[in-house]
Amino acid sequence: MENITVKGEFLLELKSEREWVNNVPKILPAKIRNGEQWLWVDKNGNNLECGADFMAATKKDSYPVRVYRLQTVSSVK
C-alpha cells in the first residue's frame, strides 16, 4: 500500500472505542461548508469508516484515532 500525504485541520482525538460509542456525534464540531469531509485515522495511519473499523481498532490496539477536517484546494488562502 502506498503512503500518501493530505492536508487537514486536526479536530479531536478518541482514545478508545468506548469513547467513540459514548461521545460521537455530540463531540463533533459543526461542519463549516457543504460536502466537507473528515478523515478518521488510527495510530498506524489506517482510515476508519464504520463501526466495524472502530471495533477492529480495539482488537488491533490501534487507538488513539485522530479526526481531521480535510482541506480542499479552494479553501487554501
mmCIF file of the N, C-alpha and C atoms, coordinates in Angstrom:
data_MODEL
# 
_entry.id   MODEL 
# 
loop_
_atom_site.group_PDB 
_atom_site.id 
_atom_site.type_symbol 
_atom_site.label_atom_id 
_atom_site.label_alt_id 
_atom_site.label_comp_id 
_atom_site.label_asym_id 
_atom_site.label_entity_id 
_atom_site.label_seq_id 
_atom_site.pdbx_PDB_ins_code 
_atom_site.Cartn_x 
_atom_site.Cartn_y 
_atom_site.Cartn_z 
_atom_site.occupancy 
_atom_site.B_iso_or_equiv 
_atom_site.pdbx_formal_charge 
_atom_site.auth_seq_id 
_atom_site.auth_comp_id 
_atom_site.auth_asym_id 
_atom_site.auth_atom_id 
_atom_site.pdbx_PDB_model_num 
ATOM 1   N N  . MET A 1 1  ? 0.839   -1.176 0.000  1.00 0.00 ? 1  MET A N  1 
ATOM 2   C CA . MET A 1 1  ? 0.000   0.000  0.000  1.00 0.00 ? 1  MET A CA 1 
ATOM 3   C C  . MET A 1 1  ? 0.884   1.238  0.000  1.00 0.00 ? 1  MET A C  1 
ATOM 4   N N  . GLU A 1 2  ? 0.534   2.195  -0.795 1.00 0.00 ? 2  GLU A N  1 
ATOM 5   C CA . GLU A 1 2  ? 1.292   3.440  -0.897 1.00 0.00 ? 2  GLU A CA 1 
ATOM 6   C C  . GLU A 1 2  ? 0.905   4.403  0.225  1.00 0.00 ? 2  GLU A C  1 
ATOM 7   N N  . ASN A 1 3  ? 1.896   5.047  0.826  1.00 0.00 ? 3  ASN A N  1 
ATOM 8   C CA . ASN A 1 3  ? 1.637   6.108  1.802  1.00 0.00 ? 3  ASN A CA 1 
ATOM 9   C C  . ASN A 1 3  ? 1.386   7.402  1.054  1.00 0.00 ? 3  ASN A C  1 
ATOM 10  N N  . ILE A 1 4  ? 0.409   8.171  1.517  1.00 0.00 ? 4  ILE A N  1 
ATOM 11  C CA . ILE A 1 4  ? 0.110   9.461  0.915  1.00 0.00 ? 4  ILE A CA 1 
ATOM 12  C C  . ILE A 1 4  ? 0.093   10.530 1.993  1.00 0.00 ? 4  ILE A C  1 
ATOM 13  N N  . THR A 1 5  ? 0.133   11.777 1.570  1.00 0.00 ? 5  THR A N  1 
ATOM 14  C CA . THR A 1 5  ? 0.044   12.902 2.488  1.00 0.00 ? 5  THR A CA 1 
ATOM 15  C C  . THR A 1 5  ? -1.126  13.772 2.051  1.00 0.00 ? 5  THR A C  1 
ATOM 16  N N  . VAL A 1 6  ? -1.955  14.151 2.998  1.00 0.00 ? 6  VAL A N  1 
ATOM 17  C CA . VAL A 1 6  ? -3.046  15.089 2.731  1.00 0.00 ? 6  VAL A CA 1 
ATOM 18  C C  . VAL A 1 6  ? -3.022  16.163 3.804  1.00 0.00 ? 6  VAL A C  1 
ATOM 19  N N  . LYS A 1 7  ? -3.624  17.298 3.518  1.00 0.00 ? 7  LYS A N  1 
ATOM 20  C CA . LYS A 1 7  ? -3.676  18.378 4.496  1.00 0.00 ? 7  LYS A CA 1 
ATOM 21  C C  . LYS A 1 7  ? -5.057  18.393 5.137  1.00 0.00 ? 7  LYS A C  1 
ATOM 22  N N  . GLY A 1 8  ? -5.054  18.611 6.445  1.00 0.00 ? 8  GLY A N  1 
ATOM 23  C CA . GLY A 1 8  ? -6.303  18.695 7.166  1.00 0.00 ? 8  GLY A CA 1 
ATOM 24  C C  . GLY A 1 8  ? -6.109  19.401 8.489  1.00 0.00 ? 8  GLY A C  1 
ATOM 25  N N  . GLU A 1 9  ? -7.224  19.843 9.033  1.00 0.00 ? 9  GLU A N  1 
ATOM 26  C CA . GLU A 1 9  ? -7.232  20.500 10.336 1.00 0.00 ? 9  GLU A CA 1 
ATOM 27  C C  . GLU A 1 9  ? -7.545  19.462 11.402 1.00 0.00 ? 9  GLU A C  1 
ATOM 28  N N  . PHE A 1 10 ? -6.701  19.340 12.403 1.00 0.00 ? 10 PHE A N  1 
ATOM 29  C CA . PHE A 1 10 ? -6.955  18.409 13.493 1.00 0.00 ? 10 PHE A CA 1 
ATOM 30  C C  . PHE A 1 10 ? -8.186  18.874 14.265 1.00 0.00 ? 10 PHE A C  1 
ATOM 31  N N  . LEU A 1 11 ? -9.139  17.948 14.492 1.00 0.00 ? 11 LEU A N  1 
ATOM 32  C CA . LEU A 1 11 ? -10.363 18.277 15.211 1.00 0.00 ? 11 LEU A CA 1 
ATOM 33  C C  . LEU A 1 11 ? -10.390 17.688 16.615 1.00 0.00 ? 11 LEU A C  1 
ATOM 34  N N  . LEU A 1 12 ? -10.094 16.387 16.730 1.00 0.00 ? 12 LEU A N  1 
ATOM 35  C CA . LEU A 1 12 ? -10.152 15.749 18.039 1.00 0.00 ? 12 LEU A CA 1 
ATOM 36  C C  . LEU A 1 12 ? -9.487  14.384 17.994 1.00 0.00 ? 12 LEU A C  1 
ATOM 37  N N  . GLU A 1 13 ? -9.294  13.822 19.184 1.00 0.00 ? 13 GLU A N  1 
ATOM 38  C CA . GLU A 1 13 ? -8.692  12.501 19.316 1.00 0.00 ? 13 GLU A CA 1 
ATOM 39  C C  . GLU A 1 13 ? -9.578  11.632 20.191 1.00 0.00 ? 13 GLU A C  1 
ATOM 40  N N  . LEU A 1 14 ? -9.782  10.394 19.745 1.00 0.00 ? 14 LEU A N  1 
ATOM 41  C CA . LEU A 1 14 ? -10.533 9.402  20.516 1.00 0.00 ? 14 LEU A CA 1 
ATOM 42  C C  . LEU A 1 14 ? -9.551  8.373  21.053 1.00 0.00 ? 14 LEU A C  1 
ATOM 43  N N  . LYS A 1 15 ? -9.580  8.159  22.344 1.00 0.00 ? 15 LYS A N  1 
ATOM 44  C CA . LYS A 1 15 ? -8.619  7.247  22.965 1.00 0.00 ? 15 LYS A CA 1 
ATOM 45  C C  . LYS A 1 15 ? -9.068  5.788  22.963 1.00 0.00 ? 15 LYS A C  1 
ATOM 46  N N  . SER A 1 16 ? -10.380 5.556  22.686 1.00 0.00 ? 16 SER A N  1 
ATOM 47  C CA . SER A 1 16 ? -10.887 4.180  22.734 1.00 0.00 ? 16 SER A CA 1 
ATOM 48  C C  . SER A 1 16 ? -12.197 4.052  21.970 1.00 0.00 ? 16 SER A C  1 
ATOM 49  N N  . GLU A 1 17 ? -12.569 2.810  21.690 1.00 0.00 ? 17 GLU A N  1 
ATOM 50  C CA . GLU A 1 17 ? -13.867 2.526  21.075 1.00 0.00 ? 17 GLU A CA 1 
ATOM 51  C C  . GLU A 1 17 ? -14.989 3.004  21.992 1.00 0.00 ? 17 GLU A C  1 
ATOM 52  N N  . ARG A 1 18 ? -14.819 2.833  23.288 1.00 0.00 ? 18 ARG A N  1 
ATOM 53  C CA . ARG A 1 18 ? -15.827 3.269  24.265 1.00 0.00 ? 18 ARG A CA 1 
ATOM 54  C C  . ARG A 1 18 ? -16.060 4.765  24.158 1.00 0.00 ? 18 ARG A C  1 
ATOM 55  N N  . GLU A 1 19 ? -14.990 5.540  24.000 1.00 0.00 ? 19 GLU A N  1 
ATOM 56  C CA . GLU A 1 19 ? -15.125 6.989  23.848 1.00 0.00 ? 19 GLU A CA 1 
ATOM 57  C C  . GLU A 1 19 ? -15.903 7.317  22.571 1.00 0.00 ? 19 GLU A C  1 
ATOM 58  N N  . TRP A 1 20 ? -15.659 6.568  21.498 1.00 0.00 ? 20 TRP A N  1 
ATOM 59  C CA . TRP A 1 20 ? -16.393 6.753  20.245 1.00 0.00 ? 20 TRP A CA 1 
ATOM 60  C C  . TRP A 1 20 ? -17.871 6.461  20.465 1.00 0.00 ? 20 TRP A C  1 
ATOM 61  N N  . VAL A 1 21 ? -18.196 5.334  21.102 1.00 0.00 ? 21 VAL A N  1 
ATOM 62  C CA . VAL A 1 21 ? -19.586 4.944  21.344 1.00 0.00 ? 21 VAL A CA 1 
ATOM 63  C C  . VAL A 1 21 ? -20.302 5.974  22.219 1.00 0.00 ? 21 VAL A C  1 
ATOM 64  N N  . ASN A 1 22 ? -19.648 6.423  23.282 1.00 0.00 ? 22 ASN A N  1 
ATOM 65  C CA . ASN A 1 22 ? -20.293 7.314  24.252 1.00 0.00 ? 22 ASN A CA 1 
ATOM 66  C C  . ASN A 1 22 ? -20.375 8.771  23.820 1.00 0.00 ? 22 ASN A C  1 
ATOM 67  N N  . ASN A 1 23 ? -19.470 9.228  22.975 1.00 0.00 ? 23 ASN A N  1 
ATOM 68  C CA . ASN A 1 23 ? -19.360 10.665 22.719 1.00 0.00 ? 23 ASN A CA 1 
ATOM 69  C C  . ASN A 1 23 ? -19.629 11.132 21.296 1.00 0.00 ? 23 ASN A C  1 
ATOM 70  N N  . VAL A 1 24 ? -19.532 10.258 20.318 1.00 0.00 ? 24 VAL A N  1 
ATOM 71  C CA . VAL A 1 24 ? -19.761 10.676 18.931 1.00 0.00 ? 24 VAL A CA 1 
ATOM 72  C C  . VAL A 1 24 ? -21.224 10.400 18.612 1.00 0.00 ? 24 VAL A C  1 
ATOM 73  N N  . PRO A 1 25 ? -21.983 11.306 18.039 1.00 0.00 ? 25 PRO A N  1 
ATOM 74  C CA . PRO A 1 25 ? -21.565 12.514 17.333 1.00 0.00 ? 25 PRO A CA 1 
ATOM 75  C C  . PRO A 1 25 ? -21.565 13.801 18.157 1.00 0.00 ? 25 PRO A C  1 
ATOM 76  N N  . LYS A 1 26 ? -21.987 13.752 19.410 1.00 0.00 ? 26 LYS A N  1 
ATOM 77  C CA . LYS A 1 26 ? -22.166 15.005 20.161 1.00 0.00 ? 26 LYS A CA 1 
ATOM 78  C C  . LYS A 1 26 ? -20.891 15.816 20.357 1.00 0.00 ? 26 LYS A C  1 
ATOM 79  N N  . ILE A 1 27 ? -19.710 15.192 20.292 1.00 0.00 ? 27 ILE A N  1 
ATOM 80  C CA . ILE A 1 27 ? -18.468 15.958 20.468 1.00 0.00 ? 27 ILE A CA 1 
ATOM 81  C C  . ILE A 1 27 ? -17.893 16.476 19.156 1.00 0.00 ? 27 ILE A C  1 
ATOM 82  N N  . LEU A 1 28 ? -18.517 16.112 18.026 1.00 0.00 ? 28 LEU A N  1 
ATOM 83  C CA . LEU A 1 28 ? -18.005 16.570 16.737 1.00 0.00 ? 28 LEU A CA 1 
ATOM 84  C C  . LEU A 1 28 ? -18.355 18.029 16.514 1.00 0.00 ? 28 LEU A C  1 
ATOM 85  N N  . PRO A 1 29 ? -17.425 18.799 15.962 1.00 0.00 ? 29 PRO A N  1 
ATOM 86  C CA . PRO A 1 29 ? -17.731 20.199 15.674 1.00 0.00 ? 29 PRO A CA 1 
ATOM 87  C C  . PRO A 1 29 ? -18.708 20.299 14.505 1.00 0.00 ? 29 PRO A C  1 
ATOM 88  N N  . ALA A 1 30 ? -19.343 21.434 14.387 1.00 0.00 ? 30 ALA A N  1 
ATOM 89  C CA . ALA A 1 30 ? -20.252 21.673 13.267 1.00 0.00 ? 30 ALA A CA 1 
ATOM 90  C C  . ALA A 1 30 ? -19.445 21.738 11.971 1.00 0.00 ? 30 ALA A C  1 
ATOM 91  N N  . LYS A 1 31 ? -20.057 21.253 10.902 1.00 0.00 ? 31 LYS A N  1 
ATOM 92  C CA . LYS A 1 31 ? -19.403 21.368 9.598  1.00 0.00 ? 31 LYS A CA 1 
ATOM 93  C C  . LYS A 1 31 ? -19.467 22.815 9.149  1.00 0.00 ? 31 LYS A C  1 
ATOM 94  N N  . ILE A 1 32 ? -18.418 23.260 8.472  1.00 0.00 ? 32 ILE A N  1 
ATOM 95  C CA . ILE A 1 32 ? -18.335 24.674 8.088  1.00 0.00 ? 32 ILE A CA 1 
ATOM 96  C C  . ILE A 1 32 ? -18.635 24.906 6.607  1.00 0.00 ? 32 ILE A C  1 
ATOM 97  N N  . ARG A 1 33 ? -18.801 23.841 5.833  1.00 0.00 ? 33 ARG A N  1 
ATOM 98  C CA . ARG A 1 33 ? -19.135 24.003 4.421  1.00 0.00 ? 33 ARG A CA 1 
ATOM 99  C C  . ARG A 1 33 ? -19.835 22.746 3.915  1.00 0.00 ? 33 ARG A C  1 
ATOM 100 N N  . ASN A 1 34 ? -20.583 22.896 2.833  1.00 0.00 ? 34 ASN A N  1 
ATOM 101 C CA . ASN A 1 34 ? -21.254 21.757 2.203  1.00 0.00 ? 34 ASN A CA 1 
ATOM 102 C C  . ASN A 1 34 ? -20.226 20.769 1.664  1.00 0.00 ? 34 ASN A C  1 
ATOM 103 N N  . GLY A 1 35 ? -20.495 19.507 1.790  1.00 0.00 ? 35 GLY A N  1 
ATOM 104 C CA . GLY A 1 35 ? -19.605 18.500 1.243  1.00 0.00 ? 35 GLY A CA 1 
ATOM 105 C C  . GLY A 1 35 ? -18.312 18.300 2.010  1.00 0.00 ? 35 GLY A C  1 
ATOM 106 N N  . GLU A 1 36 ? -18.215 18.906 3.185  1.00 0.00 ? 36 GLU A N  1 
ATOM 107 C CA . GLU A 1 36 ? -17.000 18.769 3.991  1.00 0.00 ? 36 GLU A CA 1 
ATOM 108 C C  . GLU A 1 36 ? -16.727 17.295 4.302  1.00 0.00 ? 36 GLU A C  1 
ATOM 109 N N  . GLN A 1 37 ? -15.468 16.922 4.276  1.00 0.00 ? 37 GLN A N  1 
ATOM 110 C CA . GLN A 1 37 ? -15.090 15.544 4.570  1.00 0.00 ? 37 GLN A CA 1 
ATOM 111 C C  . GLN A 1 37 ? -14.140 15.495 5.755  1.00 0.00 ? 37 GLN A C  1 
ATOM 112 N N  . TRP A 1 38 ? -14.341 14.489 6.575  1.00 0.00 ? 38 TRP A N  1 
ATOM 113 C CA . TRP A 1 38 ? -13.463 14.254 7.720  1.00 0.00 ? 38 TRP A CA 1 
ATOM 114 C C  . TRP A 1 38 ? -12.740 12.944 7.516  1.00 0.00 ? 38 TRP A C  1 
ATOM 115 N N  . LEU A 1 39 ? -11.526 12.884 8.009  1.00 0.00 ? 39 LEU A N  1 
ATOM 116 C CA . LEU A 1 39 ? -10.708 11.683 7.922  1.00 0.00 ? 39 LEU A CA 1 
ATOM 117 C C  . LEU A 1 39 ? -10.432 11.198 9.335  1.00 0.00 ? 39 LEU A C  1 
ATOM 118 N N  . TRP A 1 40 ? -10.747 9.940  9.596  1.00 0.00 ? 40 TRP A N  1 
ATOM 119 C CA . TRP A 1 40 ? -10.545 9.305  10.904 1.00 0.00 ? 40 TRP A CA 1 
ATOM 120 C C  . TRP A 1 40 ? -9.353  8.364  10.738 1.00 0.00 ? 40 TRP A C  1 
ATOM 121 N N  . VAL A 1 41 ? -8.250  8.610  11.459 1.00 0.00 ? 41 VAL A N  1 
ATOM 122 C CA . VAL A 1 41 ? -7.000  7.881  11.236 1.00 0.00 ? 41 VAL A CA 1 
ATOM 123 C C  . VAL A 1 41 ? -6.507  7.270  12.544 1.00 0.00 ? 41 VAL A C  1 
ATOM 124 N N  . ASP A 1 42 ? -6.216  5.958  12.513 1.00 0.00 ? 42 ASP A N  1 
ATOM 125 C CA . ASP A 1 42 ? -5.684  5.307  13.725 1.00 0.00 ? 42 ASP A CA 1 
ATOM 126 C C  . ASP A 1 42 ? -4.189  5.560  13.841 1.00 0.00 ? 42 ASP A C  1 
ATOM 127 N N  . LYS A 1 43 ? -3.582  5.075  14.930 1.00 0.00 ? 43 LYS A N  1 
ATOM 128 C CA . LYS A 1 43 ? -2.156  5.351  15.171 1.00 0.00 ? 43 LYS A CA 1 
ATOM 129 C C  . LYS A 1 43 ? -1.243  4.722  14.130 1.00 0.00 ? 43 LYS A C  1 
ATOM 130 N N  . ASN A 1 44 ? -1.782  3.795  13.319 1.00 0.00 ? 44 ASN A N  1 
ATOM 131 C CA . ASN A 1 44 ? -0.986  3.154  12.273 1.00 0.00 ? 44 ASN A CA 1 
ATOM 132 C C  . ASN A 1 44 ? -1.204  3.787  10.902 1.00 0.00 ? 44 ASN A C  1 
ATOM 133 N N  . GLY A 1 45 ? -2.016  4.855  10.842 1.00 0.00 ? 45 GLY A N  1 
ATOM 134 C CA . GLY A 1 45 ? -2.252  5.543  9.579  1.00 0.00 ? 45 GLY A CA 1 
ATOM 135 C C  . GLY A 1 45 ? -3.386  4.972  8.757  1.00 0.00 ? 45 GLY A C  1 
ATOM 136 N N  . ASN A 1 46 ? -4.195  4.085  9.342  1.00 0.00 ? 46 ASN A N  1 
ATOM 137 C CA . ASN A 1 46 ? -5.331  3.499  8.627  1.00 0.00 ? 46 ASN A CA 1 
ATOM 138 C C  . ASN A 1 46 ? -6.589  4.327  8.841  1.00 0.00 ? 46 ASN A C  1 
ATOM 139 N N  . ASN A 1 47 ? -7.435  4.387  7.812  1.00 0.00 ? 47 ASN A N  1 
ATOM 140 C CA . ASN A 1 47 ? -8.684  5.130  7.839  1.00 0.00 ? 47 ASN A CA 1 
ATOM 141 C C  . ASN A 1 47 ? -9.796  4.280  8.464  1.00 0.00 ? 47 ASN A C  1 
ATOM 142 N N  . LEU A 1 48 ? -10.643 4.915  9.257  1.00 0.00 ? 48 LEU A N  1 
ATOM 143 C CA . LEU A 1 48 ? -11.816 4.249  9.832  1.00 0.00 ? 48 LEU A CA 1 
ATOM 144 C C  . LEU A 1 48 ? -13.051 4.834  9.177  1.00 0.00 ? 48 LEU A C  1 
ATOM 145 N N  . GLU A 1 49 ? -13.990 3.946  8.782  1.00 0.00 ? 49 GLU A N  1 
ATOM 146 C CA . GLU A 1 49 ? -15.185 4.397  8.083  1.00 0.00 ? 49 GLU A CA 1 
ATOM 147 C C  . GLU A 1 49 ? -16.484 3.970  8.746  1.00 0.00 ? 49 GLU A C  1 
ATOM 148 N N  . CYS A 1 50 ? -16.480 2.910  9.532  1.00 0.00 ? 50 CYS A N  1 
ATOM 149 C CA . CYS A 1 50 ? -17.731 2.377  10.080 1.00 0.00 ? 50 CYS A CA 1 
ATOM 150 C C  . CYS A 1 50 ? -17.466 1.714  11.429 1.00 0.00 ? 50 CYS A C  1 
ATOM 151 N N  . GLY A 1 51 ? -18.534 1.272  12.078 1.00 0.00 ? 51 GLY A N  1 
ATOM 152 C CA . GLY A 1 51 ? -18.412 0.648  13.387 1.00 0.00 ? 51 GLY A CA 1 
ATOM 153 C C  . GLY A 1 51 ? -17.471 -0.537 13.418 1.00 0.00 ? 51 GLY A C  1 
ATOM 154 N N  . ALA A 1 52 ? -17.472 -1.330 12.355 1.00 0.00 ? 52 ALA A N  1 
ATOM 155 C CA . ALA A 1 52 ? -16.571 -2.488 12.301 1.00 0.00 ? 52 ALA A CA 1 
ATOM 156 C C  . ALA A 1 52 ? -15.114 -2.052 12.395 1.00 0.00 ? 52 ALA A C  1 
ATOM 157 N N  . ASP A 1 53 ? -14.784 -0.902 11.805 1.00 0.00 ? 53 ASP A N  1 
ATOM 158 C CA . ASP A 1 53 ? -13.415 -0.394 11.876 1.00 0.00 ? 53 ASP A CA 1 
ATOM 159 C C  . ASP A 1 53 ? -13.039 0.000  13.297 1.00 0.00 ? 53 ASP A C  1 
ATOM 160 N N  . PHE A 1 54 ? -13.978 0.627  14.024 1.00 0.00 ? 54 PHE A N  1 
ATOM 161 C CA . PHE A 1 54 ? -13.694 1.038  15.397 1.00 0.00 ? 54 PHE A CA 1 
ATOM 162 C C  . PHE A 1 54 ? -13.518 -0.183 16.303 1.00 0.00 ? 54 PHE A C  1 
ATOM 163 N N  . MET A 1 55 ? -14.309 -1.234 16.056 1.00 0.00 ? 55 MET A N  1 
ATOM 164 C CA . MET A 1 55 ? -14.155 -2.473 16.829 1.00 0.00 ? 55 MET A CA 1 
ATOM 165 C C  . MET A 1 55 ? -12.829 -3.145 16.491 1.00 0.00 ? 55 MET A C  1 
ATOM 166 N N  . ALA A 1 56 ? -12.474 -3.159 15.207 1.00 0.00 ? 56 ALA A N  1 
ATOM 167 C CA . ALA A 1 56 ? -11.198 -3.756 14.788 1.00 0.00 ? 56 ALA A CA 1 
ATOM 168 C C  . ALA A 1 56 ? -10.027 -2.991 15.374 1.00 0.00 ? 56 ALA A C  1 
ATOM 169 N N  . ALA A 1 57 ? -10.151 -1.669 15.474 1.00 0.00 ? 57 ALA A N  1 
ATOM 170 C CA . ALA A 1 57 ? -9.079  -0.857 16.055 1.00 0.00 ? 57 ALA A CA 1 
ATOM 171 C C  . ALA A 1 57 ? -8.834  -1.242 17.512 1.00 0.00 ? 57 ALA A C  1 
ATOM 172 N N  . THR A 1 58 ? -9.895  -1.619 18.218 1.00 0.00 ? 58 THR A N  1 
ATOM 173 C CA . THR A 1 58 ? -9.732  -2.093 19.604 1.00 0.00 ? 58 THR A CA 1 
ATOM 174 C C  . THR A 1 58 ? -8.965  -3.406 19.616 1.00 0.00 ? 58 THR A C  1 
ATOM 175 N N  . LYS A 1 59 ? -9.374  -4.343 18.766 1.00 0.00 ? 59 LYS A N  1 
ATOM 176 C CA . LYS A 1 59 ? -8.712  -5.658 18.709 1.00 0.00 ? 59 LYS A CA 1 
ATOM 177 C C  . LYS A 1 59 ? -7.254  -5.546 18.294 1.00 0.00 ? 59 LYS A C  1 
ATOM 178 N N  . LYS A 1 60 ? -6.960  -4.593 17.417 1.00 0.00 ? 60 LYS A N  1 
ATOM 179 C CA . LYS A 1 60 ? -5.592  -4.431 16.907 1.00 0.00 ? 60 LYS A CA 1 
ATOM 180 C C  . LYS A 1 60 ? -4.782  -3.426 17.710 1.00 0.00 ? 60 LYS A C  1 
ATOM 181 N N  . ASP A 1 61 ? -5.377  -2.904 18.783 1.00 0.00 ? 61 ASP A N  1 
ATOM 182 C CA . ASP A 1 61 ? -4.712  -1.919 19.642 1.00 0.00 ? 61 ASP A CA 1 
ATOM 183 C C  . ASP A 1 61 ? -4.168  -0.748 18.813 1.00 0.00 ? 61 ASP A C  1 
ATOM 184 N N  . SER A 1 62 ? -5.041  -0.184 17.967 1.00 0.00 ? 62 SER A N  1 
ATOM 185 C CA . SER A 1 62 ? -4.576  0.901  17.101 1.00 0.00 ? 62 SER A CA 1 
ATOM 186 C C  . SER A 1 62 ? -5.178  2.269  17.461 1.00 0.00 ? 62 SER A C  1 
ATOM 187 N N  . TYR A 1 63 ? -5.699  2.383  18.678 1.00 0.00 ? 63 TYR A N  1 
ATOM 188 C CA . TYR A 1 63 ? -6.090  3.706  19.177 1.00 0.00 ? 63 TYR A CA 1 
ATOM 189 C C  . TYR A 1 63 ? -4.837  4.404  19.682 1.00 0.00 ? 63 TYR A C  1 
ATOM 190 N N  . PRO A 1 64 ? -4.792  5.726  19.709 1.00 0.00 ? 64 PRO A N  1 
ATOM 191 C CA . PRO A 1 64 ? -5.888  6.659  19.516 1.00 0.00 ? 64 PRO A CA 1 
ATOM 192 C C  . PRO A 1 64 ? -6.224  6.852  18.039 1.00 0.00 ? 64 PRO A C  1 
ATOM 193 N N  . VAL A 1 65 ? -7.442  7.321  17.817 1.00 0.00 ? 65 VAL A N  1 
ATOM 194 C CA . VAL A 1 65 ? -7.915  7.693  16.490 1.00 0.00 ? 65 VAL A CA 1 
ATOM 195 C C  . VAL A 1 65 ? -8.005  9.214  16.464 1.00 0.00 ? 65 VAL A C  1 
ATOM 196 N N  . ARG A 1 66 ? -7.384  9.799  15.461 1.00 0.00 ? 66 ARG A N  1 
ATOM 197 C CA . ARG A 1 66 ? -7.407  11.261 15.313 1.00 0.00 ? 66 ARG A CA 1 
ATOM 198 C C  . ARG A 1 66 ? -8.342  11.618 14.165 1.00 0.00 ? 66 ARG A C  1 
ATOM 199 N N  . VAL A 1 67 ? -9.094  12.690 14.354 1.00 0.00 ? 67 VAL A N  1 
ATOM 200 C CA . VAL A 1 67 ? -10.076 13.119 13.361 1.00 0.00 ? 67 VAL A CA 1 
ATOM 201 C C  . VAL A 1 67 ? -9.621  14.448 12.763 1.00 0.00 ? 67 VAL A C  1 
ATOM 202 N N  . TYR A 1 68 ? -9.639  14.512 11.431 1.00 0.00 ? 68 TYR A N  1 
ATOM 203 C CA . TYR A 1 68 ? -9.199  15.697 10.705 1.00 0.00 ? 68 TYR A CA 1 
ATOM 204 C C  . TYR A 1 68 ? -10.287 16.173 9.749  1.00 0.00 ? 68 TYR A C  1 
ATOM 205 N N  . ARG A 1 69 ? -10.403 17.475 9.587  1.00 0.00 ? 69 ARG A N  1 
ATOM 206 C CA . ARG A 1 69 ? -11.230 18.081 8.545  1.00 0.00 ? 69 ARG A CA 1 
ATOM 207 C C  . ARG A 1 69 ? -10.318 18.261 7.344  1.00 0.00 ? 69 ARG A C  1 
ATOM 208 N N  . LEU A 1 70 ? -10.630 17.596 6.232  1.00 0.00 ? 70 LEU A N  1 
ATOM 209 C CA . LEU A 1 70 ? -9.765  17.676 5.063  1.00 0.00 ? 70 LEU A CA 1 
ATOM 210 C C  . LEU A 1 70 ? -9.805  19.055 4.426  1.00 0.00 ? 70 LEU A C  1 
ATOM 211 N N  . GLN A 1 71 ? -8.650  19.505 3.973  1.00 0.00 ? 71 GLN A N  1 
ATOM 212 C CA . GLN A 1 71 ? -8.521  20.808 3.325  1.00 0.00 ? 71 GLN A CA 1 
ATOM 213 C C  . GLN A 1 71 ? -8.747  20.645 1.824  1.00 0.00 ? 71 GLN A C  1 
ATOM 214 N N  . THR A 1 72 ? -9.578  21.486 1.261  1.00 0.00 ? 72 THR A N  1 
ATOM 215 C CA . THR A 1 72 ? -9.784  21.473 -0.185 1.00 0.00 ? 72 THR A CA 1 
ATOM 216 C C  . THR A 1 72 ? -8.884  22.523 -0.838 1.00 0.00 ? 72 THR A C  1 
ATOM 217 N N  . VAL A 1 73 ? -8.676  22.370 -2.128 1.00 0.00 ? 73 VAL A N  1 
ATOM 218 C CA . VAL A 1 73 ? -7.846  23.326 -2.868 1.00 0.00 ? 73 VAL A CA 1 
ATOM 219 C C  . VAL A 1 73 ? -8.450  24.722 -2.775 1.00 0.00 ? 73 VAL A C  1 
ATOM 220 N N  . SER A 1 74 ? -9.772  24.818 -2.915 1.00 0.00 ? 74 SER A N  1 
ATOM 221 C CA . SER A 1 74 ? -10.406 26.146 -2.913 1.00 0.00 ? 74 SER A CA 1 
ATOM 222 C C  . SER A 1 74 ? -10.411 26.820 -1.549 1.00 0.00 ? 74 SER A C  1 
ATOM 223 N N  . SER A 1 75 ? -10.166 26.040 -0.474 1.00 0.00 ? 75 SER A N  1 
ATOM 224 C CA . SER A 1 75 ? -10.171 26.642 0.857  1.00 0.00 ? 75 SER A CA 1 
ATOM 225 C C  . SER A 1 75 ? -8.805  27.181 1.292  1.00 0.00 ? 75 SER A C  1 
ATOM 226 N N  . VAL A 1 76 ? -7.770  26.909 0.488  1.00 0.00 ? 76 VAL A N  1 
ATOM 227 C CA . VAL A 1 76 ? -6.426  27.389 0.816  1.00 0.00 ? 76 VAL A CA 1 
ATOM 228 C C  . VAL A 1 76 ? -6.366  28.889 0.586  1.00 0.00 ? 76 VAL A C  1 
ATOM 229 N N  . LYS A 1 77 ? -5.886  29.604 1.577  1.00 0.00 ? 77 LYS A N  1 
ATOM 230 C CA . LYS A 1 77 ? -5.815  31.075 1.463  1.00 0.00 ? 77 LYS A CA 1 
ATOM 231 C C  . LYS A 1 77 ? -4.454  31.506 0.984  1.00 0.00 ? 77 LYS A C  1 
# 
